[in-house]
Amino acid sequence: MFNDENSVLHEEWVKQYGNTLTYKGLFYCYSRTNRLFTMDTRTINYVLTHSSDYQKLPQTKYALSQILGEGVLIVEGAQHRQQRHIMNPAFGPAQIRTLTSIFHAKAARLRDVWSSEIAKDPTGTTTLEVMSWLSRMTLDVIGLAGFNYEFDALNANEKPNELNTAFATVVAAGQRLTILTTLQAWFPLFRLLPSDRVRRIQVARRTMARIGNELLSDAKSAARVNATEKGEIEKNNFGWSGFAVAVGQGEHGD
């Protein structure tokens, strides 16, 4: 588990035991917890739609918060509902439909990048890291649709911009388990130990926070400028900026 990507061992278990299984949790002698693992879509849907009954373990919250911060994907209960309430106006059916042009444009860009990569090999046997490229496309879509920010993650020939590099650093830090990160998640005393991984994450998160504050300031300005007499947020040239809409709701006290 420590030497492979996080999902490799579970994939082997699924092949051997099926889509749903239980196993002893890490440090079972300390926590006395069993783990339920499932790839059954109905079960996953039930758990995700009953998040108040199936909350994250403290160790999981800590590990995820180091990567994602204390955002809507981490917090639970009343705090989660509050953040969802603020964000929901930006993700209704009408708002999503206005973003389809961004989805289409980035999908077409990814197609062109893949075609270019394949054309480099005259034998036509090029192997592409599909998930890596899909992640880049997703980042570009999130940047434009949610923040009106161009990550330019699909531009393989140019140096990544500052925010793109910071995101890549944070994501890479969460890709593999290590003994130290596991101990830090379970035993708070180990969090006092310095590590290169923690330092890199901290630097990246400071970069993300700085640029995020700049985006927040721009979104607030846009929300004020585009506010109608009814206190609604007008569509911008990209259709809807999810960030601006969410900020606008907060600006008008909804």
N, C-alpha and C positions, 0 to 999 in steps of 0.2 A: 504494500500500500504506500510506503514511503518512497519507493523507487519509481513507481509508475504514476501516470495521471490519476486523478482522484477517482475516476469512474471504472478503471480497469478491473479491479478486484470484484466490484459489484457485478460487472458484466459477466465475469466468469461464474459467479454464484448463480446468476439468473440462468445461464446455460445449464448448470448442473441441477438446480433445485426448483426452477420455475420463477414466475413473475412476482410472487409474494413469499416472503420468508422472514423469520426472526433470527436474531443473533445476539450474543452477549455484547453489551456496550463496552467501550473502552474504559479501562479502570473499573471493571465490573465489581471487583472486591471492595472498591471504595464507594461506588455510586449505587450498586445493586440495581442497575437499570438494564432492561432489554431494549433492543432496537427493532422496529418494524420497518422493513424495506419492501416497497411494492412498485411495480410498473403498470399496475392495473389502472386504466384511465378513469374508471368510475370511482374507484377508491381515492385516487389523487384529487379528483374534482370535489368529492365530499369533504376531504380534509381541508382543501383550500377555501371552500365556501363555508367552513365552520372553524375559522382561524381562532376564534375566541376559546374554543374547546381544545384545539391542538396548537398550543403556543410553542415557540422555540425554546430549546433548553438554554440556560444562561451561558453555557460554553459556546453554543452556536451563535447566540446574539453577540457575544464578545468578538468571535472570529469574523463574523460578517461586518460588524461595526468598524473593525479595523480597515476593511476594504471599502465599504459603502457609506460609512458615517451613520449618524442616527436619523436616517430618513424614513420615508414611507415603507420601504421594503424591510425595515428592521423593527421599528416600533410597533406596539400592539395595544389593544384595548382602546381607551378613550383618546389617547394621543394619535393612534393610527386613524381612528374615525375622523378626528379633526383635520388631519393632513389630507385624507381622502376627500373630505367635504370641500376643502380649498381647491383641490386639483380637479374634481369631477367635471366642472363646467368646461374644462378644456378638452375633454375626451368623450363628448357625446357623439351620436351618429353623424349629426350634421357637421361637426367640427372635424371628425375623422375623414369624411368624404372630401373636404376641401384640401386635405393633405395628400390625396392619391397621386397628384402630379409629382410630388417629391418622391414617393415610393417608386413610381414608374421611371423617373429620371435616374435614380440611383441604381435601380435594377438594370437599366440599359447600360449605365456606366460600368457596372460589374461584368455584364456580358462582354463589353468591349475589352475590359482588362483581361478577362479569361482568354478571349480570342487572341489577344496580343501575346499572352504568355505561351499559348499553344503554338503560335506561329514561329516562336523563337526556336523550336525544335523541329528540324526538317523531317525527322522520323515520325512525328505526330504521336509520340508516346509520352508526352509531358504529364507528370503527376502534379495535381494542384491540391493545395491545402484548403479544401472547400470551406471548412468551418472557420478558419482564420479569415478568409476573404468575406464570408458572410458576416462575421463579427465586425469587420471594418465597414461594410455597407450599413449595418445596423447603427453603428456609431455615427456615420454621416447622416442617416435619416433622423436619428434622435437630435443631433445638433441643429439641423435646419428646422425640423418640425416643432421641436420643443423650445429651442432657445434662439432661433434665427442666427445660428453660429455655424460656420463652415469648418468642420474638422479636417476635411480633405484627406480622410483616411484611405481612400481608394487610389490616391495618387502615389503609386509605388516608386516613381522616379524622383520625387522631390523629398527633401528633408521634412519629416513630420512637424507640424506646428507645436507650440509649447503645450497646449492643453491636450492634444492627441498623445504626445509623449508621456504626459503625466497619467492619463488614463491607462495607457499601455503598461506603465510601471506598476500601477495599483492592481490591474487585472492579472499581470504575470505573477505578482507576489502571492496571489491566492490560488494559483494553479496547482501547487504541489504541497503536500503535507510534509512537515519536518518534525523531528522529536521536540525541538524547542517550541515551535508554534503550538503543538498539541499540549505541552505542559503549561504554556502560558494561558491557553484557553481554560484549562481545568483548575489550575492552581495560581491564584492572583500573585503570589509571591514571586513567581518566575517572570512576571511582567516587568519587574524592576531590572532585569538583566538587559543590557544593551545588545543590539544586534544590527547587522547591516541591513537586514530586511526591514526592520522597524524604521531605521533612519531613512531608507529610500521611500517608504510609504509616507512618512511624515513630510518629507520634502515635496513629494508629488501632491499630497493633500493640501499643503499650503499653496501650491501653484493653482490647484483646482479651486480653492476657496477664494483666492485673489481674483481670478478670472470670473468665477461665479458671482462675486460681489459686483464686478463691473457689468456683467450681464443683467443682474438684478436691478442695478441703477438704470441701465438703458431700458429695461422692460417697464420700470415704474414711470420713466419719462414718456415712453410710448403710450402707456395706459392713460396717463393724464392728457396727452395731446389728442388721443383718439376717442376719449370718453364722450359719449353723446349726452344730451340733456337728460336722458333717462338713466344715466350712469352705466351704460353698456359699453363694451369694448368693440370697436370696429375691426373688421377684417383688415389684415395688412396684405402686402403684395404676395405673401406666401400662403394666403388663405387664413390661417389662424396661427398665432404663436401661443402654444400651450403655456409657456412661461408667462407671457404678458397677460393672458386671460386669467391665470391663477393669481397673479399679482394684482390685477385689476379688481378681482373679487375682494381681495383683502383691502385694497384702497378704498372701496366703497362700502366696506363693512358687512358684506354678505357672508 
